[in-house]
Amino acid sequence: MSDRISPALVPVEGSLRDAMRALDVGALRIALVVDGEGRLVGVTTDGDVRRALLSGAGLDDPLGPHVTRAFTAVTPRDGRADVIDLMRARHIGAVPVVDDAGRPVALHLLDEALAPAERTTWAVVMAGGRGVRLRPLTETVPKPMLRVAGRPILERIVLHLVGHGITRIHLAIGYLGERIEEHFADGSRFGARISYLREEEPLGTGGALGLLPELPREPLLVMNGDLVTQADLGALLDVHAARGDVATIGVRRYVHAVPFGCVERAGDRIVGLEEKPTLTREVNTGIYALAPGLVARVERGRPIGMPDLISDALARGEPVGAFEIEDDWIDVGQREQLDRARGGGDA
């Protein structure tokens, strides 16, 4: 039995006072009612106890009549995803886990099950670009701080990282970097611990990695700072770890419809016609997982692009994996993409 649920156990022959004590000490919002053999026979909540008292029962009255005996339970063999689906479907916030003898051994809480597991992974977000293609919007505001639906793009990224359990975040800043520092400070307001990699001169899309105070001890997540995305970062990191590649690149299918009829020719002869074809390519989303050894190759103060770093790994014959991003993803590099991210508005 988990030490966590021991305080939440109450005997079926106990009183309402015993149930209140179990609810208070266990702090799980549910008390598990057991028989003399330790088997789970029912549950009770603070709401059940409150209703009993409002109906005229006293604290020393028997608990038995106020126990919910038609309860939902699962076994240790039931997976987390299945349990979450069960709780959502039945609109319940807690489900006990019972062993083959019917004894409670653990407890699933919906709010905890939905919370992301905290990761020790570091993230670096590249937020130092000048956003030339978005001028005049970026003349006084750094591109990552442009707002989409009332919130800066970079803030959305930080919250998305925290939502995946990644709370140690380095922001690589350059152009108008003080605006970013003023907004995020140490990151505590956003549930993160944020530090800054300050580029005195532009270092390209990968050079800021050389400014890390120390090398990461596990794969590093790197993202461009102008992405509006719901990419499953946790899944990307898990796939990277399972494969053991030196790098994993988030990729996405890009479909382009050519608005003209196309021809295929050999010399001055037409050998084929195709009317308004659709071309599909896989593009780099600007989201990467990098092995510590690859990060170590970035020299401090040396400009380098992420494509160059990855190309060097490929030239060495090192494995580079792909992870398909199927969730929403927009690279806000031009006004057209910004307007799309904003839903056609200006906010």
VOTOR-800067 format. One record per residue (C-alpha): chain; x, y, z; residue in one letter; residue number from 1. Coordinates in steps of 0.2 Angstrom, whole numbers, plus 2048, in hexadecimal, padded with zeros to 3 digits. Each point is the difference from the previous one (the first is absolute). Example, Ala and Ser with C-alpha at 12.3 -4.5 7.8 and 13.67 -1.06 7.14 Angstrom:
REM VOTOR-800067
+--------+-----+-----+-----+--------+-----+
: chaine :   X :   Y :   Z : residu : num :
+--------+-----+-----+-----+--------+-----+
:      A : 83E : 7EA : 827 :      A :   1 :
:      A : 806 : 811 : 7FD :      S :   2 :
+--------+-----+-----+-----+--------+-----+
***
This chain:
REM VOTOR-800067
+--------+-----+-----+-----+--------+-----+
: chaine :   X :   Y :   Z : residu : num :
+--------+-----+-----+-----+--------+-----+
:      A : 800 : 800 : 800 :      M :   1 :
:      A : 806 : 812 : 7FC :      S :   2 :
:      A : 805 : 80A : 80F :      D :   3 :
:      A : 7F7 : 80E : 7F8 :      R :   4 :
:      A : 7EE : 7F8 : 802 :      I :   5 :
:      A : 803 : 7F8 : 811 :      S :   6 :
:      A : 7FA : 810 : 809 :      P :   7 :
:      A : 7F0 : 800 : 7F5 :      A :   8 :
:      A : 7FA : 7EF : 806 :      L :   9 :
:      A : 7F1 : 7FF : 80C :      V :  10 :
:      A : 7F8 : 7F1 : 807 :      P :  11 :
:      A : 7EE : 7FD : 7FA :      V :  12 :
:      A : 7FB : 7FE : 813 :      E :  13 :
:      A : 807 : 812 : 803 :      G :  14 :
:      A : 7F7 : 810 : 803 :      S :  15 :
:      A : 7FE : 810 : 7F5 :      L :  16 :
:      A : 80D : 808 : 80B :      R :  17 :
:      A : 80C : 7F2 : 7FB :      D :  18 :
:      A : 7FC : 804 : 7EE :      A :  19 :
:      A : 803 : 812 : 802 :      M :  20 :
:      A : 811 : 7FC : 808 :      R :  21 :
:      A : 805 : 7F5 : 7F1 :      A :  22 :
:      A : 7FA : 80E : 7F4 :      L :  23 :
:      A : 80A : 80D : 809 :      D :  24 :
:      A : 810 : 7F6 : 803 :      V :  25 :
:      A : 800 : 7F7 : 7F0 :      G :  26 :
:      A : 7FD : 810 : 7F6 :      A :  27 :
:      A : 7FA : 7F6 : 7F1 :      L :  28 :
:      A : 7EE : 807 : 800 :      R :  29 :
:      A : 7FA : 7EE : 802 :      I :  30 :
:      A : 800 : 7F3 : 80E :      A :  31 :
:      A : 802 : 7ED : 7FC :      L :  32 :
:      A : 7F4 : 7F6 : 80B :      V :  33 :
:      A : 807 : 7EE : 804 :      V :  34 :
:      A : 7F9 : 7F1 : 809 :      D :  35 :
:      A : 809 : 7F6 : 80D :      G :  36 :
:      A : 80A : 7F7 : 7F3 :      E :  37 :
:      A : 806 : 810 : 7F8 :      G :  38 :
:      A : 7F5 : 7FE : 7F1 :      R :  39 :
:      A : 7F9 : 80F : 7F8 :      L :  40 :
:      A : 7ED : 801 : 803 :      V :  41 :
:      A : 7FC : 812 : 7FC :      G :  42 :
:      A : 806 : 812 : 7FF :      V :  43 :
:      A : 7FA : 810 : 808 :      T :  44 :
:      A : 804 : 812 : 7FC :      T :  45 :
:      A : 800 : 810 : 809 :      D :  46 :
:      A : 7EF : 804 : 7F7 :      G :  47 :
:      A : 7F9 : 7EF : 806 :      D :  48 :
:      A : 805 : 805 : 812 :      V :  49 :
:      A : 7F9 : 811 : 7FF :      R :  50 :
:      A : 7EF : 7FA : 7F9 :      R :  51 :
:      A : 7FF : 7F4 : 80E :      A :  52 :
:      A : 803 : 80D : 80D :      L :  53 :
:      A : 7F4 : 80C : 7F8 :      L :  54 :
:      A : 7F3 : 7F2 : 800 :      S :  55 :
:      A : 801 : 800 : 813 :      G :  56 :
:      A : 80E : 7F2 : 803 :      A :  57 :
:      A : 80D : 803 : 80E :      G :  58 :
:      A : 812 : 7FE : 7FE :      L :  59 :
:      A : 800 : 7F1 : 80B :      D :  60 :
:      A : 7F2 : 7F7 : 7F6 :      D :  61 :
:      A : 805 : 7F1 : 7F6 :      P :  62 :
:      A : 808 : 803 : 7EF :      L :  63 :
:      A : 7F9 : 7F0 : 7F8 :      G :  64 :
:      A : 7EF : 808 : 7FA :      P :  65 :
:      A : 809 : 80E : 7F7 :      H :  66 :
:      A : 80D : 7F6 : 7F6 :      V :  67 :
:      A : 7FF : 7FF : 7ED :      T :  68 :
:      A : 801 : 7ED : 7FD :      R :  69 :
:      A : 7FD : 801 : 7ED :      A :  70 :
:      A : 811 : 807 : 7FD :      F :  71 :
:      A : 80C : 7FF : 7F1 :      T :  72 :
:      A : 811 : 7F7 : 802 :      A :  73 :
:      A : 80E : 7FA : 7F5 :      V :  74 :
:      A : 80E : 7F4 : 801 :      T :  75 :
:      A : 813 : 802 : 800 :      P :  76 :
:      A : 800 : 7FA : 7EE :      R :  77 :
:      A : 7F5 : 80E : 7F9 :      D :  78 :
:      A : 80A : 80D : 7F7 :      G :  79 :
:      A : 800 : 812 : 804 :      R :  80 :
:      A : 7F8 : 805 : 7F0 :      A :  81 :
:      A : 7F2 : 7F4 : 802 :      D :  82 :
:      A : 7FD : 806 : 812 :      V :  83 :
:      A : 800 : 812 : 7FA :      I :  84 :
:      A : 7F3 : 7FC : 7F3 :      D :  85 :
:      A : 7F5 : 7F7 : 80D :      L :  86 :
:      A : 801 : 80F : 80C :      M :  87 :
:      A : 7FB : 80C : 7F3 :      R :  88 :
:      A : 7F2 : 7F5 : 7F9 :      A :  89 :
:      A : 7F8 : 7FE : 812 :      R :  90 :
:      A : 804 : 811 : 806 :      H :  91 :
:      A : 80A : 7FB : 80F :      I :  92 :
:      A : 810 : 807 : 807 :      G :  93 :
:      A : 807 : 7F1 : 809 :      A :  94 :
:      A : 801 : 7ED : 7FD :      V :  95 :
:      A : 807 : 7F4 : 80C :      P :  96 :
:      A : 80C : 7F2 : 7FB :      V :  97 :
:      A : 7FC : 7EF : 808 :      V :  98 :
:      A : 80A : 7F0 : 7FF :      D :  99 :
:      A : 7F9 : 7EF : 7FC :      D : 100 :
:      A : 7FB : 7FE : 812 :      A : 101 :
:      A : 7F5 : 810 : 7FF :      G : 102 :
:      A : 80C : 80A : 80B :      R : 103 :
:      A : 804 : 812 : 7FB :      P : 104 :
:      A : 812 : 802 : 7FB :      V : 105 :
:      A : 800 : 811 : 7F8 :      A : 106 :
:      A : 7F5 : 80F : 7FA :      L : 107 :
:      A : 7FF : 809 : 7EF :      H : 108 :
:      A : 7FB : 812 : 801 :      L : 109 :
:      A : 7FA : 808 : 7F0 :      L : 110 :
:      A : 809 : 811 : 803 :      D : 111 :
:      A : 810 : 7F7 : 803 :      E : 112 :
:      A : 7FE : 7F4 : 7F2 :      A : 113 :
:      A : 7FE : 80E : 7F4 :      L : 114 :
:      A : 80E : 80A : 807 :      A : 115 :
:      A : 810 : 7FE : 7F6 :      P : 116 :
:      A : 80F : 7F7 : 808 :      A : 117 :
:      A : 80E : 80C : 803 :      E : 118 :
:      A : 80F : 7FD : 7F5 :      R : 119 :
:      A : 812 : 804 : 804 :      T : 120 :
:      A : 802 : 805 : 7ED :      T : 121 :
:      A : 806 : 811 : 7FD :      W : 122 :
:      A : 7F9 : 80A : 7F1 :      A : 123 :
:      A : 808 : 80E : 7F6 :      V : 124 :
:      A : 7F5 : 80C : 7F7 :      V : 125 :
:      A : 808 : 80A : 7F2 :      M : 126 :
:      A : 7F9 : 812 : 802 :      A : 127 :
:      A : 80D : 80B : 7FA :      G : 128 :
:      A : 7FB : 804 : 7EE :      G : 129 :
:      A : 7FD : 811 : 7F9 :      R : 130 :
:      A : 7F0 : 7FB : 7F7 :      G : 131 :
:      A : 804 : 80A : 7F1 :      V : 132 :
:      A : 7F2 : 7F9 : 7F5 :      R : 133 :
:      A : 7F3 : 806 : 80D :      L : 134 :
:      A : 805 : 812 : 800 :      R : 135 :
:      A : 7FA : 80C : 805 :      P : 136 :
:      A : 7F8 : 7F5 : 80E :      L : 137 :
:      A : 811 : 7FB : 806 :      T : 138 :
:      A : 808 : 811 : 801 :      E : 139 :
:      A : 7FB : 802 : 812 :      T : 140 :
:      A : 7FB : 7EF : 805 :      V : 141 :
:      A : 80B : 7F0 : 7FE :      P : 142 :
:      A : 7F7 : 7F3 : 7F4 :      K : 143 :
:      A : 7FE : 7F3 : 80E :      P : 144 :
:      A : 7F6 : 80D : 80A :      M : 145 :
:      A : 7F3 : 804 : 7F3 :      L : 146 :
:      A : 7EF : 7FC : 806 :      R : 147 :
:      A : 7F5 : 7F2 : 7FA :      V : 148 :
:      A : 7EE : 7FF : 808 :      A : 149 :
:      A : 806 : 80D : 80D :      G : 150 :
:      A : 810 : 7F6 : 806 :      R : 151 :
:      A : 812 : 802 : 7FA :      P : 152 :
:      A : 806 : 7F2 : 7F5 :      I : 153 :
:      A : 80E : 7FC : 80B :      L : 154 :
:      A : 7F5 : 7FF : 80F :      E : 155 :
:      A : 7F5 : 7F3 : 7F7 :      R : 156 :
:      A : 810 : 7F6 : 7FE :      I : 157 :
:      A : 806 : 802 : 812 :      V : 158 :
:      A : 7EF : 7FA : 806 :      L : 159 :
:      A : 7FF : 7F2 : 7F3 :      H : 160 :
:      A : 811 : 7FA : 807 :      L : 161 :
:      A : 7FA : 801 : 812 :      V : 162 :
:      A : 7F1 : 7F6 : 7FB :      G : 163 :
:      A : 80B : 7F2 : 7FA :      H : 164 :
:      A : 809 : 800 : 811 :      G : 165 :
:      A : 80F : 80A : 7F9 :      I : 166 :
:      A : 804 : 80E : 80C :      T : 167 :
:      A : 813 : 803 : 7FE :      R : 168 :
:      A : 800 : 80C : 7F1 :      I : 169 :
:      A : 80E : 80B : 7F8 :      H : 170 :
:      A : 7FA : 80E : 7F5 :      L : 171 :
:      A : 80D : 805 : 7F3 :      A : 172 :
:      A : 7FE : 813 : 7FE :      I : 173 :
:      A : 808 : 80D : 7F6 :      G : 174 :
:      A : 7F6 : 80E : 7F7 :      Y : 175 :
:      A : 7F5 : 809 : 80C :      L : 176 :
:      A : 804 : 7F2 : 80D :      G : 177 :
:      A : 7FD : 80C : 80F :      E : 178 :
:      A : 7ED : 800 : 7FB :      R : 179 :
:      A : 800 : 7ED : 802 :      I : 180 :
:      A : 809 : 800 : 810 :      E : 181 :
:      A : 7F4 : 80D : 807 :      E : 182 :
:      A : 7F2 : 7F5 : 7FC :      H : 183 :
:      A : 806 : 7F0 : 806 :      F : 184 :
:      A : 80C : 804 : 80E :      A : 185 :
:      A : 805 : 7F0 : 809 :      D : 186 :
:      A : 7F1 : 7F7 : 7F9 :      G : 187 :
:      A : 7F8 : 7FC : 811 :      S : 188 :
:      A : 7F0 : 809 : 7FA :      R : 189 :
:      A : 7FE : 7F3 : 7F2 :      F : 190 :
:      A : 805 : 7F1 : 80B :      G : 191 :
:      A : 811 : 7FF : 7F8 :      A : 192 :
:      A : 812 : 804 : 804 :      R : 193 :
:      A : 806 : 80B : 7F2 :      I : 194 :
:      A : 812 : 806 : 7FD :      S : 195 :
:      A : 807 : 809 : 7F1 :      Y : 196 :
:      A : 80D : 7FD : 7F3 :      L : 197 :
:      A : 805 : 811 : 7FA :      R : 198 :
:      A : 807 : 802 : 7EE :      E : 199 :
:      A : 80B : 80F : 7FF :      E : 200 :
:      A : 801 : 7FD : 7ED :      E : 201 :
:      A : 7F4 : 7F5 : 7F6 :      P : 202 :
:      A : 805 : 7EE : 801 :      L : 203 :
:      A : 7F4 : 7F8 : 7F4 :      G : 204 :
:      A : 7F3 : 7F3 : 804 :      T : 205 :
:      A : 80B : 7F5 : 80A :      G : 206 :
:      A : 80F : 80A : 807 :      G : 207 :
:      A : 7F7 : 805 : 810 :      A : 208 :
:      A : 802 : 7EE : 806 :      L : 209 :
:      A : 813 : 804 : 803 :      G : 210 :
:      A : 7FA : 80D : 80D :      L : 211 :
:      A : 7F8 : 7F3 : 80B :      L : 212 :
:      A : 808 : 801 : 812 :      P : 213 :
:      A : 804 : 7ED : 7FF :      E : 214 :
:      A : 7FC : 7F1 : 7F5 :      L : 215 :
:      A : 7EF : 7F8 : 803 :      P : 216 :
:      A : 801 : 7EE : 807 :      R : 217 :
:      A : 7F2 : 7FA : 7F5 :      E : 218 :
:      A : 7F8 : 804 : 7EF :      P : 219 :
:      A : 7FD : 813 : 7FE :      L : 220 :
:      A : 7F0 : 806 : 7F8 :      L : 221 :
:      A : 803 : 80F : 7F4 :      V : 222 :
:      A : 7F2 : 80A : 7F9 :      M : 223 :
:      A : 7FF : 810 : 7F5 :      N : 224 :
:      A : 7F8 : 80E : 809 :      G : 225 :
:      A : 7F3 : 804 : 7F3 :      D : 226 :
:      A : 7F5 : 7F1 : 800 :      L : 227 :
:      A : 7EE : 7FE : 804 :      V : 228 :
:      A : 7FE : 7EE : 803 :      T : 229 :
:      A : 7F8 : 7F2 : 80A :      Q : 230 :
:      A : 80D : 7F4 : 7FC :      A : 231 :
:      A : 802 : 7F1 : 80B :      D : 232 :
:      A : 811 : 804 : 807 :      L : 233 :
:      A : 7FF : 7F2 : 80D :      G : 234 :
:      A : 7FE : 7F3 : 7F2 :      A : 235 :
:      A : 80E : 807 : 7F6 :      L : 236 :
:      A : 80C : 7FF : 80F :      L : 237 :
:      A : 7FA : 7EE : 804 :      D : 238 :
:      A : 802 : 7FB : 7EE :      V : 239 :
:      A : 812 : 808 : 7FF :      H : 240 :
:      A : 805 : 7F7 : 810 :      A : 241 :
:      A : 7F9 : 7EF : 7FA :      A : 242 :
:      A : 80A : 801 : 7F0 :      R : 243 :
:      A : 810 : 807 : 807 :      G : 244 :
:      A : 803 : 80B : 7F1 :      D : 245 :
:      A : 80C : 80F : 801 :      V : 246 :
:      A : 7F2 : 80B : 7FB :      A : 247 :
:      A : 7ED : 7FF : 7FC :      T : 248 :
:      A : 7F8 : 80D : 7F5 :      I : 249 :
:      A : 7ED : 804 : 801 :      G : 250 :
:      A : 7FA : 7FF : 7EE :      V : 251 :
:      A : 7EF : 804 : 7F8 :      R : 252 :
:      A : 7F8 : 7FD : 7F0 :      R : 253 :
:      A : 7FF : 80F : 7F5 :      Y : 254 :
:      A : 7F4 : 800 : 7F1 :      V : 255 :
:      A : 801 : 80C : 7F2 :      H : 256 :
:      A : 7F3 : 801 : 7F2 :      A : 257 :
:      A : 807 : 806 : 7F0 :      V : 258 :
:      A : 7F3 : 80B : 7F8 :      P : 259 :
:      A : 806 : 7FC : 7EE :      F : 260 :
:      A : 801 : 7F2 : 7F5 :      G : 261 :
:      A : 811 : 7F9 : 800 :      C : 262 :
:      A : 80A : 7F8 : 7F2 :      V : 263 :
:      A : 80E : 7F3 : 800 :      E : 264 :
:      A : 80C : 801 : 7F2 :      R : 265 :
:      A : 810 : 7F8 : 7F9 :      A : 266 :
:      A : 809 : 80D : 7F6 :      G : 267 :
:      A : 7F4 : 808 : 7F4 :      D : 268 :
:      A : 7F3 : 7F2 : 802 :      R : 269 :
:      A : 7F1 : 800 : 80C :      I : 270 :
:      A : 7FF : 7EE : 807 :      V : 271 :
:      A : 7F3 : 803 : 80D :      G : 272 :
:      A : 7F2 : 80C : 807 :      L : 273 :
:      A : 7F9 : 802 : 811 :      E : 274 :
:      A : 7F2 : 80C : 804 :      E : 275 :
:      A : 803 : 80A : 810 :      K : 276 :
:      A : 809 : 7F3 : 80A :      P : 277 :
:      A : 802 : 800 : 813 :      T : 278 :
:      A : 812 : 7FF : 806 :      L : 279 :
:      A : 803 : 7F9 : 811 :      T : 280 :
:      A : 810 : 802 : 80A :      R : 281 :
:      A : 806 : 7FD : 812 :      E : 282 :
:      A : 806 : 810 : 808 :      V : 283 :
:      A : 80B : 804 : 80F :      N : 284 :
:      A : 7F4 : 807 : 80E :      T : 285 :
:      A : 80E : 808 : 80A :      G : 286 :
:      A : 7FE : 7F4 : 80E :      I : 287 :
:      A : 80F : 7F5 : 805 :      Y : 288 :
:      A : 806 : 7F4 : 80D :      A : 289 :
:      A : 813 : 7FF : 801 :      L : 290 :
:      A : 80C : 7F4 : 808 :      A : 291 :
:      A : 80B : 809 : 80D :      P : 292 :
:      A : 80F : 7FB : 7F5 :      G : 293 :
:      A : 7F9 : 809 : 7F1 :      L : 294 :
:      A : 7FD : 810 : 80B :      V : 295 :
:      A : 812 : 7FF : 805 :      A : 296 :
:      A : 806 : 803 : 7EF :      R : 297 :
:      A : 7F9 : 812 : 7FF :      V : 298 :
:      A : 80F : 80B : 805 :      E : 299 :
:      A : 7FD : 80F : 80B :      R : 300 :
:      A : 7FE : 810 : 7F5 :      G : 301 :
:      A : 800 : 7F7 : 7F0 :      R : 302 :
:      A : 7F1 : 803 : 7F4 :      P : 303 :
:      A : 7F8 : 7F0 : 7FA :      I : 304 :
:      A : 7EF : 7FB : 7F9 :      G : 305 :
:      A : 7F7 : 7F1 : 806 :      M : 306 :
:      A : 7FF : 7F9 : 7EE :      P : 307 :
:      A : 813 : 801 : 800 :      D : 308 :
:      A : 802 : 7F7 : 811 :      L : 309 :
:      A : 7F4 : 7F2 : 7FA :      I : 310 :
:      A : 809 : 7FF : 7EF :      S : 311 :
:      A : 810 : 7FE : 808 :      D : 312 :
:      A : 7F9 : 7F1 : 80A :      A : 313 :
:      A : 7F9 : 7F8 : 7F0 :      L : 314 :
:      A : 811 : 803 : 7F8 :      A : 315 :
:      A : 808 : 7F6 : 80F :      R : 316 :
:      A : 7F4 : 7F2 : 7FD :      G : 317 :
:      A : 7F7 : 803 : 810 :      E : 318 :
:      A : 7ED : 7FB : 801 :      P : 319 :
:      A : 7F4 : 80F : 7FF :      V : 320 :
:      A : 7ED : 7FB : 803 :      G : 321 :
:      A : 7F0 : 808 : 7FB :      A : 322 :
:      A : 7F0 : 803 : 80A :      F : 323 :
:      A : 7F1 : 805 : 7F7 :      E : 324 :
:      A : 7F7 : 80F : 807 :      I : 325 :
:      A : 7ED : 7FD : 7FD :      E : 326 :
:      A : 7FA : 80D : 80C :      D : 327 :
:      A : 7FD : 812 : 7FC :      D : 328 :
:      A : 810 : 809 : 7FA :      W : 329 :
:      A : 803 : 811 : 7F9 :      I : 330 :
:      A : 811 : 808 : 7FD :      D : 331 :
:      A : 7FD : 813 : 802 :      V : 332 :
:      A : 80D : 806 : 7F4 :      G : 333 :
:      A : 7F6 : 80B : 7F5 :      Q : 334 :
:      A : 7F1 : 80B : 801 :      R : 335 :
:      A : 7F5 : 7F3 : 7F7 :      E : 336 :
:      A : 804 : 7F3 : 80D :      Q : 337 :
:      A : 7FE : 80C : 80E :      L : 338 :
:      A : 7EF : 805 : 7FA :      D : 339 :
:      A : 7FC : 7ED : 7FE :      R : 340 :
:      A : 805 : 7FD : 812 :      A : 341 :
:      A : 7F5 : 80F : 806 :      R : 342 :
:      A : 7F1 : 7F9 : 7F6 :      G : 343 :
:      A : 801 : 80E : 7F4 :      G : 344 :
:      A : 800 : 80E : 80D :      G : 345 :
:      A : 80D : 80C : 807 :      D : 346 :
:      A : 7FF : 7FC : 813 :      A : 347 :
+--------+-----+-----+-----+--------+-----+
***
